[in-house]
Structures are given as structure tokens and as C-alpha cells.
Amino acid sequence: MQAVNLTKTLVLSAVVALAAGCSTTSTTTDGGVAGAGNGTGTGGASSYGVSGGGVSGGAVVTAEDLKQLRTVFYFDFDKAVVRQDGFNDLEAHARYLSQNPSASVRLEGHADERGTREYNIALGERRAKSVERLLVVNGASASQVETVSYGEEKPAVLGHDAQSWSQNRRVELKYLSK
């Protein structure tokens, strides 16, 4: 019962954050790392509705569109809450998954080197599950999403400073089949 209430609270929180984010511009923390190194632009619209790094509205999302979407989502220190700047891309990934039932993804959760190994594995798992919930709430089937946590074991950047740590606190979305 407590897990059901927690899930409802998290879903409601995501919806409220999404609604609040629709009228604001995104800001970054951790020295402007959001979106760094993920190969996505925030340029103008194209023929399939990409603007600001996401696919608009209820548009059909194609495999070609996926190349424009962010696949790395960053987190604040010791947090497992998806940042608002990733919502549009995650919604588009969810639409793609809902439109393509044979497609599947693996969500790889990561943490920086601070904390114990066990704590970081659990934190990476919470981060991956947070992204999974957002995908499922937006139309993906739970059977299409697999989560795994690497904790601190696979850093994106080697280093022992705030900039390195901010890039290691992430979830990577990897398509297993399209």
C-alpha cells in the first residue's frame, strides 16, 4: 500500500513539474552541464517538429527523429529526480516506444564517486527507475524498459572535481531494438 502511495506521489510530482516547466525556461546547475556531450542541439524546428531538443505534441516519432533526442539525462547531487530540461526528450522517447511496441530500451543509472559502492549502486537504480516511471507515464510499456545500475563503476569523465562529478550523475537511455 505504501509503495502504491509513493508511486502516485511521484507521478503527481512529475506531472506538476511538467506543467510548471511548460511556462519557464530551463536553467542548468552544476556549471551548465545539462545537455553537455550528448550530441543534441537546441536549434530551430524541422519538418517533424523538433524544437528545443524535443519532439513536439503528439507527433509520430520515427527512428530518424531519435537521432535528434537526448539520450543522457543528468541529475543533481544525491538526487534521483529527473531534471525538467529532460522532460521533452523523454516524452518523445515514450511516444516512440508507444508507437513501436517491438522497440525496447535499457536505462543505465550512474552516480559519481562520492558515497559507498553500495549506496551508489542504489542511487543509480533510483535514477534509472525515475526515468522509467516518466517513460511509462507518457505511454511506454513497462515491458519495453529495462533498468540497470552501474553506480560509480562506469564514469563518463575521470576526475575528482565538481565538473567531473556532475557529468557522472546520469542515466543513459540505450535502445536495444528499434
N, C-alpha and C positions, 0 to 999 in steps of 0.2 A: 504494500500500500504506500509506504514511504517512497519507494522508487517511482511509482506512478506519479505521486505528487511532485517529486523532483523533476521528472521528465516534463510534466505540464508546466512547471515554473520555468524551466529552461526554454521550452518552446515559446511560451508567452514572452519571456525576456528577449528572445531573438526577434520576435515579431515587433515588439515595441522598439527595439534598437533599429530595426529595419525601417520602421515608419519614421522614427526620428531622423534617421540618416538620409531620407529622401529629400529633406529640405536644407541640408547643411553640406558644406564642402568638407572633404576629408582632410585630416591633418595627420601627420606622422609623428611618432615618438621614436626614441632610440636613434636619433641623428638622421632621420629621413630615410630609413631603410626600407620602408614599405614599398614593395614592388621591385626592389633592387635585385638585379641579376636574374629576373625571371623572364626576360625577353618580351615583355608586353609593353605596348605603348599606350598612351592616353590621347592619341590624336583624334582626328575627325571621324565622322561616320563613314561607313562603307555601305555597299549595297545590301548587306544582311543585317544592318542595324547596330554595328559595334560603335560605341561612343563612350569614351572614358574608360575603356578597357573591358566592358561587359557587353553582352548581347541584350538588346532592349526587349521589353514587353514579353509577349507570348510567342515571339517569332520562332520558327523552326530553326534549330541549331544543327548545322551539318558538321561532318568530320573536319572540313576545311575551316569552319569557324573556331574549332577547338584550338587551332594554332594561335589565335589571337587572344585567348583567355589565359589568365594567370593560373599557374599550377602549383605555386609555392605561396603559402599563407603564413604570415609571421604573427607572433604572439608577444605580449608584454611579459616582463619578468614574473615568473611564478604564477602565471595565469593560463587558463585554458578557454578563454572567451575569444571567439573569432572577432577580429577587428572589423569594423564597419567597412573599411576600404576593400575588403574581400567579398562582400555580400553579392555584388552584381555578377562577378565571375562565378561564384559558387552557385548562384541561381541559374545561370546559363548552363553550367555543367549538369545541374539537376534536371533541367529541361531536356538536355541532350540524352541523359540516361533514361528519362521517362519516355522519350520518343524512340529510343533504341533499346528495347528490353534485353537484347543479347549482349549489350555493352556492359562492362564492369570496370571498377576502379579499385585500386589499393591506396589507402591513406596511410602514409608513413609519418608517425609522430616523432618529433625530436625535441631535445632540450639542450641547454648549454651545459658546460662542465661543472657548474656550481651545484651543490647538493650531492647526496649519496647516489650511488649507481641505482639502487632500488627505487629511490624517490624519483629520479629522472626517468626511469622506465615507466613508472606510474603516471608521471606528468605528461610524457609523450603519448601515452594511451588516452588520457583525458582529453588532450588536444585533438587527437585523431577522432575520438568519439564525438567531440564537439562539432567538428566539420561534418562527420557522418550525419548527425542529427539535422544540421542545416540542409544537407542534400536531401534527406528523406522528407523533411517538412516541405520542401519545394518540389516534390514529385518523384524523386528517385526511389526505387525499391530497395529495401534493406538487403535483399539478396544480391544486389548488384554492387554492394560496397563491402570491402574487407578492410579491417584496420590492423595495423601492426605498430609497435613502438620500438624504436631503437635507442631511446633515451639520449645519452650523450655519446653513444658509440660511433656515430657517423656524422661528425661535424661538417658543415658546409664550408666553414672557414676555420683554419687553425689560428689560434691566437688566444691570449688571456686578457682581453680588454673588452670594454663595453660594446664597441663596434662589432667585434667578432661574436660575442655572446648574442647580440641582437639578431644576427643572421643565422645563428644556430637554433634559435627558438622558433620552430616552424613545423608545418605539416606539408608534405609533398603529395600531390594528387597524381597518380600514375595509372593510365589506362592499361588494363590487362587485355581487353578486347574492345574493338570499336565496331 
